[in-house]
Amino acid sequence: MENFNLPFQNYFKDLCKIPRGSGNEQAVSDYLVTFAKKHNLRYVQDKTLNVVIYKEASAGYETHKPVALQAHIDMVNEKTASSTFDFDKDELQLYIEDGFLKAKDTTLGADNGVGVSYMLAILADTSLKHPKLTCIFTVEEETTMLGAFELDASLIEAEQLINLDSEEDDTSTCASAGGTDVFVTRTLHYRTNPYEHHFTLSIDGLSGGHSGADIHKEKGNSLKLTARILYYLSRSYEICLSNFQGGSKVNAIPRSAVASFGSNEPFEIIKEKVTHLFADIKKEIEYTEPNFTFHLEETPSKDVIALSESNDLLKLLYLFPNGMRNRSLQLDGLTSASENVGILTMQEEVKISAALRGSLNSLVVNLALEIETLANILSFNFKEDNWYPAWDYLEHSPLRDTLEKVYFQLNNEKMHIVPIHAGLECGIFKNKKPSLDIITMGPNIYDVHSPNEKLDVASSVKTYHLLTNLLENL
């Protein structure tokens, strides 16, 4: 491919010929083993299919502190609705358009294939100057972070780690959130609707967003807003739920919700109350949610749950913590603790799924305990799963200082050093080996996890140049 033939770019093209969706990394893991053998490099392939490849320090760097490089080998498999592409056997069809590398009708896998290709090029190049290297290739980052969790910490033969999974070439992450998912459930008991009327309330038009990156933007949560309206109704009239659904991902702010309920009050009374409540909420969020709408209609009768269950569920949802809970006074603009009520399903069992995040592990523990306590008070079951640790900000980071210095020398501008309110593999490595000094870097990649994903070719060269110069200065 013209204008994409540098060594790291050729390695990336090789990766694009190998199926490597999350959970299907055997072939690409074996490819890395073959690479290590070809270049006579020491390596470990563990039972999870992580691969770690070692390279000794170049001449004159034997006494310098060893460095670890890290990227994940899996990618998100997404394609357009009309595509017949088979991610299990087809090679990605690459092309360059307006300076961007893309894949026809599919995700590109630059997240995080470019980081992988950087490491392979560095491992193969005997002319580079660098300390001893530990190159860590992990699996299943996009789904479970299994690779990072299962990696034996003794394989990290370094006290400095450069994560290559960033997506802006002028920005490096300096801290990330830890988190967990919590699930609150209760078995329901349905009965024939004893009320004269049955209504369905739907909320829509909310903008949604990422439960970490967007949680501080005061976006409306459809589940919380619907619960608020229903709880207010239940304080004035007897209502009883037959259905309540909303949200599709625990880590996404839900944009719509629908709830159905029985009541003896006529449509006009319910409509007047809901309209009044909606107007109040609309005023509260008009700057962040200008397209917020509701629809209420009388619908055919359906079985409803027990009145006590309905009341308990509305109390739970009304009181369920949600949104930004704390912000950092050390790092300007950082949300340090948050909760997102992401999914609600209601059939034989009602299930509320929420994502909790915190810049310190203790904050996450406290958030979870608050919800568990609330669940216990109202006789709901509580479960916690998918925990991942925080990467706390390191006040004094020689690695970060060196990165900033080298970046300025090469670009005559300052690099942006930012914390994020989302989970990274860095937090897992830091938890395994607390002595690690960690930074992140990467080229400009846009629309990741979608068929529109594209890599800025010039940026990928710029970032590789930064990485090799950084290694030379460590």
C-alpha positions in Angstrom: 0.0 0.0 0.0 1.5 3.3 -1.1 2.6 5.7 1.7 2.1 3.0 4.3 5.3 1.0 4.2 7.4 1.9 7.3 8.3 -1.2 9.4 5.7 -0.6 12.0 3.1 0.0 9.3 4.0 -3.3 7.6 3.5 -5.1 10.9 0.1 -3.5 11.3 -0.8 -4.8 7.8 0.2 -8.2 8.9 -2.0 -8.0 11.9 -5.0 -7.0 9.7 -4.7 -10.4 8.0 -5.2 -12.3 11.3 -8.6 -12.7 13.0 -8.3 -11.1 16.5 -11.7 -10.2 17.8 -11.9 -10.4 21.6 -11.9 -14.0 22.7 -10.4 -15.2 19.4 -6.7 -14.3 19.9 -5.1 -17.7 19.5 -3.8 -17.0 15.9 -2.4 -13.6 16.7 -0.9 -14.8 20.0 0.9 -17.6 18.0 2.0 -15.0 15.4 3.8 -13.1 18.2 5.5 -16.3 19.4 6.7 -17.0 15.9 8.0 -13.4 15.7 9.9 -13.8 18.9 11.5 -17.1 17.8 12.5 -15.6 14.4 14.3 -12.7 16.1 15.8 -14.9 18.8 14.0 -13.0 21.6 13.1 -14.5 25.0 9.4 -14.8 25.3 6.5 -16.2 27.5 3.1 -17.2 26.2 0.8 -17.8 29.1 -2.4 -19.9 29.4 -4.5 -16.9 28.7 -2.6 -16.3 25.4 -0.9 -13.2 26.7 2.6 -12.9 25.2 5.6 -11.1 26.8 8.7 -10.6 24.7 12.0 -9.4 26.1 14.8 -7.4 24.4 18.1 -6.7 26.1 19.3 -3.1 26.4 21.2 -1.6 23.5 24.9 -0.8 23.9 25.5 1.9 26.5 22.0 1.4 28.1 22.8 -1.7 30.2 22.6 0.3 33.5 19.5 2.3 32.6 16.2 1.4 34.3 14.3 -1.2 32.3 11.1 -0.2 30.6 7.9 -2.1 29.8 5.8 -1.4 26.7 2.2 -2.6 26.6 -0.7 -2.9 24.2 -3.7 -5.3 23.7 -3.9 -7.6 20.7 -7.7 -8.0 20.5 -10.0 -5.7 18.6 -13.7 -4.9 18.5 -15.5 -6.6 15.5 -18.1 -4.3 14.1 -19.3 -4.0 10.5 -21.9 -2.1 8.5 -25.3 -3.6 8.2 -24.9 -4.5 4.6 -21.4 -6.0 4.9 -20.8 -9.8 4.4 -17.4 -9.6 6.0 -16.5 -12.7 8.2 -14.3 -11.6 11.1 -13.3 -15.3 11.7 -11.6 -15.8 8.4 -11.5 -12.7 6.2 -8.6 -10.2 6.0 -9.4 -6.5 6.6 -9.5 -4.6 3.4 -7.3 -1.5 4.0 -7.3 1.7 2.1 -6.0 5.3 2.6 -8.4 8.2 2.1 -7.5 11.9 2.8 -4.5 10.9 5.0 -6.5 8.3 7.0 -6.1 4.6 7.0 -9.5 2.8 7.0 -10.9 -0.7 6.6 -13.8 -1.2 4.1 -17.1 -1.6 5.9 -15.5 -2.8 9.2 -13.6 -1.6 12.3 -9.9 -1.1 11.6 -8.4 -2.4 14.8 -6.0 0.5 15.1 -7.3 0.3 18.7 -4.9 -1.3 19.7 -3.1 -2.8 16.7 -1.0 0.3 16.2 0.5 -0.1 19.7 1.2 -3.8 18.9 2.9 -2.9 15.6 5.0 -0.2 17.4 6.4 -2.8 19.8 7.1 -5.3 17.0 9.0 -2.7 15.0 11.1 -1.7 18.1 11.8 -5.3 19.0 13.0 -6.0 15.4 15.1 -2.9 15.0 18.7 -3.4 16.2 19.7 0.2 15.5 17.5 1.8 18.2 18.9 3.0 21.5 16.9 1.9 24.6 17.0 0.3 28.0 16.1 -3.4 28.5 12.5 -3.9 27.3 9.6 -6.0 28.4 6.9 -5.9 25.7 3.5 -7.0 27.0 0.8 -8.1 24.6 -2.6 -8.7 26.4 -5.9 -10.3 25.4 -9.5 -9.4 25.8 -9.0 -5.8 26.8 -12.1 -4.8 24.9 -14.4 -7.1 26.9 -13.2 -8.5 30.3 -9.6 -7.2 30.6 -8.9 -10.9 31.3 -5.3 -10.7 29.9 -4.3 -7.9 32.2 -5.9 -9.6 35.2 -4.3 -12.9 34.6 -0.8 -11.7 33.7 1.8 -12.9 36.2 3.3 -9.7 37.7 6.8 -11.4 37.9 6.9 -11.2 34.1 7.0 -7.4 34.2 10.8 -7.0 34.5 10.6 -3.2 34.8 9.6 -0.4 37.1 8.4 1.9 34.2 5.5 1.1 31.9 4.4 2.8 28.7 0.8 1.9 27.7 0.3 2.4 24.0 -3.5 2.5 24.0 -4.2 6.2 23.8 -6.0 7.8 20.9 -4.7 11.4 20.8 -1.1 12.1 19.9 -0.7 15.2 22.0 -2.3 13.7 25.2 -1.1 11.3 27.8 -3.2 9.8 30.6 -1.8 10.1 34.1 -4.6 8.4 36.1 -7.7 6.3 35.6 -10.7 5.2 37.5 -11.4 1.9 39.2 -14.9 0.5 39.2 -17.4 -2.3 39.6 -20.9 -3.2 38.3 -23.7 -3.8 40.8 -26.9 -5.6 40.2 -30.0 -5.2 42.4 -32.8 -7.8 41.9 -36.0 -9.0 43.3 -38.6 -11.7 42.3 -41.9 -10.2 41.4 -45.5 -11.5 41.8 -48.0 -10.6 39.1 -51.8 -10.5 39.4 -54.7 -9.4 37.2 -54.9 -5.6 37.0 -57.6 -4.6 39.6 -57.6 -1.0 38.5 -60.0 0.7 36.1 -57.2 2.1 33.9 -53.8 1.1 32.5 -51.3 3.6 31.2 -47.9 3.6 29.4 -45.4 6.4 30.0 -42.4 6.7 27.7 -39.5 9.1 27.9 -37.2 9.8 25.0 -35.0 12.3 23.3 -32.2 12.3 25.8 -28.6 12.5 24.5 -27.1 9.6 26.5 -23.3 9.2 26.6 -20.5 7.3 28.3 -21.0 6.7 32.0 -17.4 7.7 32.7 -16.4 10.4 30.2 -19.8 12.2 30.2 -21.1 11.6 33.7 -20.2 15.1 34.8 -22.2 16.8 32.1 -25.5 16.8 33.9 -27.1 14.6 31.2 -30.6 13.2 31.9 -30.8 9.6 32.9 -34.1 8.2 31.4 -34.5 5.5 34.2 -34.0 8.0 37.0 -36.3 10.6 35.4 -39.1 8.1 34.7 -38.8 6.8 38.3 -39.0 10.3 39.6 -42.2 11.0 37.8 -43.7 7.6 38.8 -42.7 8.1 42.5 -44.3 11.5 42.6 -47.5 10.0 41.1 -47.5 7.2 43.7 -47.4 9.8 46.5 -50.7 11.3 45.2 -52.5 8.3 43.7 -52.4 4.6 44.0 -50.5 3.2 41.0 -49.1 -0.2 40.4 -46.4 -1.2 37.8 -46.9 -3.8 35.1 -43.6 -3.0 33.3 -40.5 -0.8 33.5 -37.7 -1.1 31.0 -34.8 1.0 29.7 -31.1 1.1 28.9 -29.0 -1.3 27.0 -25.5 -1.1 28.4 -24.4 -0.7 32.0 -21.7 1.8 31.1 -23.9 4.0 28.9 -26.2 6.7 30.2 -29.7 5.5 29.1 -31.6 7.7 26.6 -35.1 6.3 26.8 -37.4 4.3 29.0 -40.9 3.0 29.1 -43.1 2.1 32.1 -46.7 0.8 32.3 -48.9 0.9 35.4 -52.5 0.5 36.6 -54.5 3.2 38.4 -58.1 4.1 39.2 -57.4 7.7 38.2 -58.7 8.8 34.8 -56.4 9.7 32.0 -56.9 13.4 32.3 -55.8 13.5 36.0 -52.7 11.4 35.3 -51.8 13.4 32.2 -52.1 16.7 34.1 -49.8 15.5 36.9 -47.2 14.0 34.5 -47.3 17.2 32.3 -46.6 19.4 35.4 -43.7 17.1 36.5 -42.3 17.0 33.0 -42.3 20.8 32.8 -40.3 21.1 36.1 -37.7 18.5 34.9 -37.5 20.0 31.4 -36.6 23.4 33.0 -33.9 21.7 35.1 -32.1 20.1 32.2 -33.0 22.3 29.3 -29.4 23.3 28.5 -28.1 19.7 28.4 -31.3 18.0 27.1 -33.2 20.3 24.7 -34.9 17.3 23.0 -36.3 15.7 26.1 -39.8 14.5 25.5 -42.5 12.2 27.0 -45.6 10.4 25.8 -48.4 9.1 27.9 -51.3 7.0 26.7 -54.0 4.7 28.0 -53.2 1.2 26.9 -54.9 -2.3 27.1 -54.8 -3.7 30.6 -51.9 -6.0 31.7 -51.1 -7.9 34.8 -49.5 -5.8 37.5 -47.2 -6.7 40.3 -48.1 -6.5 44.0 -48.7 -3.0 45.3 -46.0 -3.4 48.0 -43.5 -4.5 45.3 -44.4 -1.6 43.1 -44.0 0.9 45.9 -40.7 -0.6 47.0 -39.3 -0.6 43.5 -40.2 3.1 42.9 -38.6 4.0 46.3 -35.5 2.1 45.3 -35.2 3.8 41.9 -36.0 7.2 43.3 -33.3 6.9 46.0 -30.8 5.0 43.8 -27.6 7.1 43.7 -26.7 8.3 40.2 -24.4 10.8 38.5 -21.2 12.5 39.6 -20.8 12.1 43.4 -17.3 13.7 44.0 -14.8 15.7 42.0 -11.1 16.0 42.5 -9.6 19.1 44.1 -6.1 17.9 43.1 -6.7 17.3 39.4 -8.9 20.1 37.9 -12.0 18.9 36.1 -11.7 15.2 37.2 -14.8 13.3 38.4 -13.5 11.3 41.3 -16.6 9.2 42.0 -19.8 8.4 40.1 -22.7 6.0 39.6 -24.7 5.3 36.5 -28.0 3.4 36.6 -27.6 1.9 33.1 -30.1 -0.9 32.6 -33.5 -1.8 34.1 -35.4 -5.0 33.1 -38.6 -6.2 34.5 -40.2 -9.7 33.9 -40.4 -12.4 36.5 -37.6 -10.6 38.2 -36.7 -6.9 38.2 -33.0 -6.2 37.7 -31.2 -2.9 38.0 -27.7 -2.7 36.7 -25.4 0.2 37.6 -21.7 1.1 36.9 -19.7 2.6 39.7 -16.4 4.4 39.2 -13.9 6.0 41.5 -10.4 7.5 41.3 -9.6 5.6 44.5 -10.6 2.0 45.2 -12.0 3.0 48.5 -14.4 5.4 46.8 -15.8 2.5 44.8 -16.1 0.3 47.8 -18.1 3.1 49.6 -20.4 3.6 46.6 -21.2 -0.1 46.4 -21.9 -0.3 50.2 -24.4 2.6 50.0 -26.3 0.8 47.3 -26.1 -2.6 49.1 -27.5 -0.9 52.2 -30.4 0.7 50.3 -31.2 -2.7 48.7 -31.2 -4.4 52.0 -33.5 -1.9 53.6 -36.1 -2.4 50.8 -35.7 -6.2 50.7 -33.8 -6.4 47.3 -30.9 -8.7 46.5 -27.5 -7.2 45.8 -24.6 -8.6 43.7 -21.3 -7.1 42.6 -19.2 -8.1 39.6 -16.6 -7.0 37.1 -14.4 -5.1 39.5 -11.3 -3.4 38.2 -8.7 -1.3 40.2 -8.0 2.4 40.0 -4.7 3.9 38.8 -4.1 6.7 41.2 -2.3 9.9 40.2 1.4 9.8 41.0 2.6 13.2 42.2 6.2 12.6 41.2 6.7 10.7 38.0 10.1 10.7 36.3 8.7 8.9 33.3 6.0 11.5 32.8 8.5 14.3 33.2 10.8 12.7 30.5 7.8 12.3 28.2 6.8 15.9 28.6 10.4 17.0 27.9 10.9 14.9 24.8 7.5 15.8 23.4 8.3 19.5 23.8 11.7 19.1 22.1 10.2 17.4 19.1 7.0 19.5 18.7 7.7 22.8 20.4 4.5 22.6 22.4 3.4 21.1 25.7 1.9 17.7 25.9 -1.5 17.5 27.6 -1.4 15.3 30.7 -4.9 14.3 31.8 -6.6 11.9 34.2 -9.7 10.1 32.9 -12.8 8.8 34.7 -12.8 5.4 33.0 -11.0 2.1 33.5 -7.7 1.2 31.9 -5.4 -1.9 32.0 -2.9 0.5 33.6 -4.9 0.3 36.8 -4.6 -3.5 36.8 -0.8 -3.4 36.3 -0.4 -0.7 39.0 -2.5 -2.9 41.4 -0.3 -5.9 40.6 3.0 -4.0 40.9 2.5 -0.7 42.9 6.0 0.4 42.2 5.3 1.0 38.5 5.6 4.5 37.1 3.1 4.5 34.2 2.2 6.8 31.2 0.1 6.3 28.1 0.6 7.5 24.5 -0.8 6.8 21.0 -1.7 8.3 17.6 -4.9 10.0 16.6 -7.6 7.4 16.1 -11.2 8.4 15.4 -14.5 6.6 15.7 -13.1 3.6 17.4 -15.3 0.5 17.9 -17.3 1.4 14.8 -17.0 0.7 11.0 -16.0 4.4 10.6 -12.7 3.9 12.6 -9.8 5.6 11.0 -6.1 6.1 11.8 -4.3 9.4 11.1 -1.3 8.1 9.1 0.9 11.2 9.8 0.0 11.0 13.5 1.0 7.4 13.6 4.5 8.3 12.3 4.7 11.2 14.7 3.9 9.0 17.7 6.3 6.3 16.7 9.0 8.9 16.4 8.1 10.2 19.9 8.2 6.7 21.4 11.6 5.8 20.0 13.0 9.2 21.1 11.5 8.7 24.6 13.2 5.3 24.9 16.5 6.8 23.9 16.1 9.4 26.7 15.3 6.9 29.5 
